[in-house]
Amino acid sequence: MARIRLTLYVCGPTARSTRAIGNLREVCQNVLGDDVEVSVIDVLDHPDRAETDRVLATPTLVKTSPPPVRRIVGDLSDQQELLGALGIDPRLHQSPTVKTNEQENGL
């Protein structure tokens, strides 16, 4: 199974950004487990990264792997909608643990 690569773009420490980070953390821990790699990018610090990924609003979650690339805008509060939009079948991801680069990125 291909490793899922997600990048969450946020804009500073806003309530909406904090909710999106928390909601993404919950999905990773409860559904995706070891199959996911997460990066959190603050567009205030890295506007070039946001431009490269064509991020026009925040928070935006970008799934780059496995293809196709998908973008979700919002606070990621509806897990089923989020997984469906990302094209992820939760039945294929059963591990209860997650190894991400959360510490590096403030997740």
N, C-alpha and C positions, 0 to 999 in steps of 0.2 A: 504494500500500500504506500502511495506517495505521501511524503511529509507535506503538511499544509503550512504555507507561509502567509502570515497575515501582518499587515502594517496598519496601525491605527494612528491617524493624523488628528491631533487635537490643537487647540489654540489657547495656550496658557492654562492655569489652574482654575478653570471655571467649573461651576456646578455641573454643567452638561458634559464637560470633558471627564470629570471625576466619575459621573454615572456611567459613561461609555466604558471607561477603563474597568470599573467594577463589574459591569455586565459582561464584558469580554472575558475578564478573569474567571467569572463564574462558569461561562460556557466552556472555557478551556479546561477548568478543573473537573467539571461534572460530565462533559461529553467527549471532548477531543483528546484528553490525556497526553500521552507521549507523542502523539502524531502531529503536534503543532509547534511552530516557532513563531513567536510574537515579537514585534518591535513597536514601540510607541515613539512617534515623532511629533515634537511641538513645532508647528509651522512658524512660530515667532522666532525660534532658534535656527530652523532649517527650511527657509522658504524655497530653496532650490529643490529640495526633495519633494515638496508638495507640487511644485511646478512640473517636475519630471513625471510624477504619477497623475498629473492632471486633476489635482484636488482643488475644487472650487469652494467647498464649504466644509466646516468642521462641526462635530467629529465625523470623519469618514474612515471606514475600514476598507482596506484593499487586500484582496486575496490574489497573490501572484502565482502561487503554485498549489496544487496542480492546475494547469490551464482548464478553462479559460479564465482570464483576469476578470474579477468581479469587484464592484464598488458598492458599498452600503453607506448611506448618509443617515445619521441620527445617533441616538444614545444606546442603541442595541438592546433595548429593554425586552423585546419579544424574542425569546430564544428560538422558537419554532420558525418564526418568520426569518430570523437571521440565518439559521442553518439552511432553510430553503433557498433564500436569496444567494447564499454562497454555493449552493449546489452540493451540500454536504448531507449525507444520510447518517444520522446519529447512530443507527444500528451497526454501522461499520466501525464505530469508535467506542470501545468499551472500557478503556483503561481509566482508573480513577485518579491517576497522578498526572502531573504535567511538568515538563521541563522546558522552561522558556527562558529568555534573557530578560525576565521581569526586573531583576535587581538593577541591571544596567539602565533600564529605561523607566524606572520609577513606577512600575506596575504594582 
